[in-house]
Amino acid sequence: MPYLLIAVSNILGGSTYAVSVVALKGFPEKDLILLRMALCAALFVPFLWRGRRRLSAATRGDWARIWAVGLFGYALPLSLGTYGVKLSSATSASLLVGIEPVTIVLLSAFFLGEALTGLKILSLVLGLSGAMLIAFQGFPDLSGAFSDRLKGDLILAFHGGCWALYSVLGKSALKRVDPLDFTAATSVIGFLGVALWALPGANPSAWAAAPLTAWYATTYLAVAGGFLAVILWNIALNKVEASKVANFIFLQPVVGVLLGVGFQGDPLTAWSMAGGALVLGGMYAASRS
């Protein structure tokens, strides 16, 4: 059951890159980040109120991890991802999120003492290989590595590494903090951090001019990507080693391809199918490790 929750969480997360492109047609990057996190935080406020007594009993160390996750493992990578998608593409974002599971496995071995087994390494190799085949439609061609999109790709790579902090730092706190309480607290803290940065330059009067499609996309990002996906991830993370859930992140490029086929008419190529098979193989290896 935990692996099913992880899979659904990453399916939702994988869809957010394409949806972000739609939302960015109506809102500047900073405004989109602010609106997305404000809507998400509003959904979590009732959960935060319900769990206030349990959270009051959390240790100082747990609260330090909660604040660190909220600011550096949630708000920061979400913001970086929005800017990266704007400068680069949803496809690059889907690929470069592969930095996250690699970082999770390495940090989990170093900080959490989780074993770096052969199956875990195999799952990472399969997943990353599949993601590259899907994104590059073949073997990677680095001849254009220094194109105009390099800045966006570097931001997306850094955003993938920052997301790893969410799972590695959160894993320790989840031993004593209820997953829903943890999710609510980190989400609200993340919003507070973003609000301090984004509110001074926000232009609410211009939001009314945004098309409905941008509002729908922003609502989806908040509800599906920021609310449901994160709840499912933390519930599963409470039951499974962080390094074991890491490889399921490679589902995200598969979702990106399916969205392209279903909504943009992109062809389902042999490279995409081969990459998808490798991703599924990596998921299986991770679940058996």
C-alpha positions as CSV (number, residue, x, y, z in Angstrom):
1,M,0.0,0.0,0.0
2,P,2.8,2.6,0.8
3,Y,4.2,2.0,-2.7
4,L,0.8,2.7,-4.3
5,L,0.6,6.0,-2.4
6,I,4.1,6.9,-3.5
7,A,3.2,6.1,-7.1
8,V,0.1,8.3,-7.1
9,S,2.0,11.1,-5.4
10,N,4.6,11.1,-8.2
11,I,1.9,10.9,-10.9
12,L,0.4,14.0,-9.5
13,G,3.8,15.7,-9.0
14,G,4.8,14.8,-12.6
15,S,1.8,16.5,-14.0
16,T,2.6,19.8,-12.3
17,Y,5.4,20.7,-14.7
18,A,3.2,20.8,-17.8
19,V,0.4,22.5,-15.8
20,S,2.9,25.1,-14.6
21,V,3.5,26.1,-18.2
22,V,-0.2,26.9,-18.5
23,A,-0.3,28.8,-15.3
24,L,2.8,30.9,-16.2
25,K,0.9,32.2,-19.3
26,G,-1.3,34.1,-16.9
27,F,0.9,35.0,-13.9
28,P,4.5,36.1,-13.4
29,E,6.7,33.5,-11.7
30,K,6.7,35.2,-8.3
31,D,2.9,35.7,-8.3
32,L,2.3,32.1,-9.3
33,I,4.5,30.8,-6.5
34,L,2.7,33.0,-4.0
35,L,-0.8,32.1,-5.2
36,R,0.0,28.4,-5.4
37,M,1.4,28.2,-1.9
38,A,-1.3,30.5,-0.4
39,L,-4.0,28.2,-1.7
40,C,-2.2,25.1,-0.5
41,A,-1.6,26.6,3.0
42,A,-5.2,27.5,3.3
43,L,-6.1,23.9,2.7
44,F,-3.7,22.8,5.5
45,V,-4.8,25.3,8.1
46,P,-7.6,23.1,9.5
47,F,-5.2,20.2,9.8
48,L,-2.7,22.4,11.6
49,W,-5.4,23.5,14.0
50,R,-6.5,19.9,14.6
51,G,-3.0,18.8,15.4
52,R,-1.9,21.8,17.4
53,R,-1.7,19.8,20.7
54,R,0.4,17.0,19.2
55,L,2.7,19.5,17.5
56,S,3.2,21.4,20.8
57,A,4.7,18.2,22.2
58,A,7.3,18.0,19.4
59,T,10.9,18.3,20.4
60,R,13.1,21.3,19.5
61,G,15.0,19.1,17.2
62,D,11.8,18.1,15.4
63,W,10.7,21.7,15.1
64,A,14.1,22.6,13.7
65,R,13.6,19.9,11.0
66,I,10.1,21.1,10.3
67,W,11.2,24.7,9.7
68,A,14.2,23.5,7.6
69,V,11.9,21.3,5.5
70,G,9.3,24.0,5.1
71,L,11.8,26.6,4.0
72,F,14.6,24.7,2.2
73,G,13.0,21.4,1.3
74,Y,9.6,22.8,0.1
75,A,9.4,26.5,-0.5
76,L,12.9,26.9,-2.1
77,P,12.7,24.0,-4.6
78,L,9.1,24.8,-5.5
79,S,10.2,28.4,-6.3
80,L,13.3,27.2,-8.2
81,G,11.2,24.8,-10.2
82,T,8.8,27.5,-11.3
83,Y,11.6,29.7,-12.5
84,G,13.4,26.8,-14.1
85,V,10.4,25.7,-16.1
86,K,9.9,29.3,-17.3
87,L,13.5,29.5,-18.6
88,S,13.8,25.9,-19.8
89,S,10.9,23.5,-20.4
90,A,8.6,21.0,-18.7
91,T,10.5,18.2,-20.4
92,S,13.8,19.3,-18.9
93,A,12.1,19.7,-15.5
94,S,10.8,16.1,-15.7
95,L,14.3,14.8,-16.5
96,L,16.2,16.9,-14.0
97,V,14.0,16.0,-11.1
98,G,16.0,12.8,-11.4
99,I,18.6,14.5,-9.4
100,E,16.3,14.2,-6.4
101,P,16.2,10.4,-6.0
102,V,19.9,10.2,-6.6
103,T,20.5,12.8,-3.8
104,I,17.9,11.1,-1.5
105,V,19.7,7.7,-1.8
106,L,23.1,9.3,-1.1
107,L,22.0,11.5,1.8
108,S,19.9,8.7,3.3
109,A,23.0,6.5,3.4
110,F,25.1,9.3,4.9
111,F,22.7,10.9,7.4
112,L,20.0,8.2,8.1
113,G,22.3,5.1,8.0
114,E,20.2,3.4,5.3
115,A,22.0,0.6,3.5
116,L,23.1,1.4,-0.1
117,T,22.3,-2.0,-1.6
118,G,22.9,-3.3,-5.0
119,L,19.1,-3.3,-5.8
120,K,18.9,0.4,-4.8
121,I,21.8,1.3,-7.1
122,L,20.2,-0.8,-9.9
123,S,16.9,0.9,-9.4
124,L,18.6,4.3,-9.7
125,V,20.5,3.3,-12.9
126,L,17.3,2.0,-14.5
127,G,15.2,4.9,-13.5
128,L,17.7,7.6,-14.6
129,S,18.4,5.8,-17.8
130,G,14.7,5.6,-18.6
131,A,14.2,9.3,-17.8
132,M,17.0,10.2,-20.1
133,L,15.6,8.1,-23.0
134,I,12.2,9.8,-22.6
135,A,13.5,13.4,-22.3
136,F,16.2,13.2,-25.1
137,Q,14.3,10.7,-27.3
138,G,17.4,8.6,-27.5
139,F,20.8,8.7,-25.9
140,P,21.8,12.1,-24.5
141,D,23.4,14.6,-26.9
142,L,25.4,17.1,-24.9
143,S,26.5,19.1,-28.0
144,G,23.9,21.8,-27.0
145,A,24.7,21.7,-23.3
146,F,25.7,25.4,-23.3
147,S,22.7,26.7,-25.1
148,D,20.5,29.5,-23.9
149,R,18.5,27.1,-21.8
150,L,21.5,26.2,-19.6
151,K,20.6,28.6,-16.9
152,G,17.1,27.1,-16.6
153,D,18.5,23.6,-16.6
154,L,21.0,24.4,-13.9
155,I,18.2,25.9,-11.7
156,L,16.1,22.7,-12.3
157,A,19.0,20.5,-11.4
158,F,19.5,22.5,-8.1
159,H,15.7,22.3,-7.5
160,G,15.9,18.5,-7.8
161,G,18.6,18.4,-5.2
162,C,16.7,20.7,-2.8
163,W,13.7,18.4,-3.0
164,A,15.8,15.6,-1.5
165,L,16.1,17.6,1.7
166,Y,12.3,17.3,2.1
167,S,12.5,13.5,2.4
168,V,15.8,13.1,4.2
169,L,15.2,15.8,6.8
170,G,11.5,14.9,7.1
171,K,12.2,11.2,7.6
172,S,13.8,11.8,11.0
173,A,10.9,14.1,12.2
174,L,8.2,11.6,11.0
175,K,9.4,9.1,13.6
176,R,7.7,11.2,16.2
177,V,5.4,13.7,14.4
178,D,2.1,12.6,12.7
179,P,2.5,12.8,8.9
180,L,-0.5,15.0,8.5
181,D,0.7,17.4,11.2
182,F,4.1,17.4,9.6
183,T,2.7,18.1,6.2
184,A,0.5,20.9,7.4
185,A,3.2,22.6,9.4
186,T,5.8,22.5,6.7
187,S,3.3,23.8,4.1
188,V,2.2,26.7,6.2
189,I,5.9,27.6,7.1
190,G,6.8,27.3,3.5
191,F,4.1,29.8,2.6
192,L,5.2,32.2,5.3
193,G,8.7,32.2,3.9
194,V,7.5,32.8,0.3
195,A,5.1,35.5,1.5
196,L,7.9,37.5,3.1
197,W,9.8,37.4,-0.2
198,A,7.0,37.7,-2.8
199,L,4.3,39.9,-1.2
200,P,6.3,43.2,-1.5
201,G,6.5,42.9,-5.2
202,A,3.1,41.3,-5.9
203,N,0.5,43.0,-8.0
204,P,-3.0,41.6,-7.0
205,S,-4.8,44.1,-9.1
206,A,-3.4,42.4,-12.2
207,W,-4.5,38.9,-11.2
208,A,-8.1,39.6,-12.3
209,A,-6.9,39.9,-15.9
210,A,-5.4,36.4,-15.9
211,P,-7.3,33.9,-18.1
212,L,-9.4,31.3,-16.4
213,T,-7.1,28.6,-17.7
214,A,-4.3,30.1,-15.7
215,W,-6.5,30.1,-12.5
216,Y,-7.6,26.5,-13.1
217,A,-3.9,25.5,-13.6
218,T,-2.9,27.3,-10.4
219,T,-5.7,25.7,-8.4
220,Y,-4.6,22.3,-9.7
221,L,-1.0,23.0,-8.7
222,A,-2.2,23.8,-5.2
223,V,-4.7,21.1,-4.7
224,A,-3.2,18.2,-6.5
225,G,0.5,19.0,-6.5
226,G,0.8,20.8,-3.2
227,F,-1.9,19.2,-1.1
228,L,-2.8,15.7,-2.1
229,A,0.6,14.7,-3.5
230,V,2.5,15.8,-0.4
231,I,0.1,14.2,2.0
232,L,0.4,10.8,0.2
233,W,4.2,11.2,0.1
234,N,4.6,11.8,3.8
235,I,2.2,9.0,4.8
236,A,4.2,6.6,2.7
237,L,7.6,8.0,3.9
238,N,6.5,7.3,7.4
239,K,6.4,3.6,6.6
240,V,9.2,3.1,4.0
241,E,12.9,4.0,3.9
242,A,13.5,7.3,2.2
243,S,16.0,5.6,-0.2
244,K,13.3,3.1,-1.2
245,V,10.8,5.7,-2.2
246,A,13.3,7.8,-4.1
247,N,13.2,5.8,-7.4
248,F,9.4,6.3,-7.7
249,I,10.2,9.9,-8.6
250,F,11.2,8.6,-12.0
251,L,7.5,8.2,-12.7
252,Q,7.3,11.9,-13.4
253,P,8.9,11.9,-16.9
254,V,6.6,9.1,-17.9
255,V,3.6,11.3,-16.8
256,G,5.1,14.2,-18.8
257,V,5.2,12.0,-22.0
258,L,1.6,10.8,-21.5
259,L,0.4,14.4,-21.0
260,G,2.1,15.4,-24.2
261,V,0.5,12.5,-26.1
262,G,-3.0,13.0,-24.7
263,F,-3.3,16.8,-24.7
264,Q,-0.7,18.1,-27.3
265,G,-0.7,15.3,-29.8
266,D,2.9,14.3,-29.4
267,P,3.8,10.9,-30.8
268,L,4.4,8.0,-28.5
269,T,7.8,6.9,-29.8
270,A,9.7,3.7,-29.3
271,W,12.2,5.7,-27.2
272,S,9.4,6.8,-24.9
273,M,8.1,3.3,-24.5
274,A,11.6,1.9,-23.9
275,G,12.2,4.6,-21.3
276,G,8.9,3.9,-19.6
277,A,9.8,0.2,-19.4
278,L,13.1,1.1,-17.7
279,V,11.4,3.4,-15.2
280,L,8.9,0.6,-14.3
281,G,11.7,-1.8,-13.9
282,G,13.5,0.6,-11.6
283,M,10.3,1.0,-9.5
284,Y,10.1,-2.8,-9.2
285,A,13.7,-3.1,-8.1
286,A,13.2,-0.3,-5.5
287,S,10.2,-2.0,-4.1
288,R,12.1,-5.3,-3.7
289,S,15.3,-3.9,-2.2
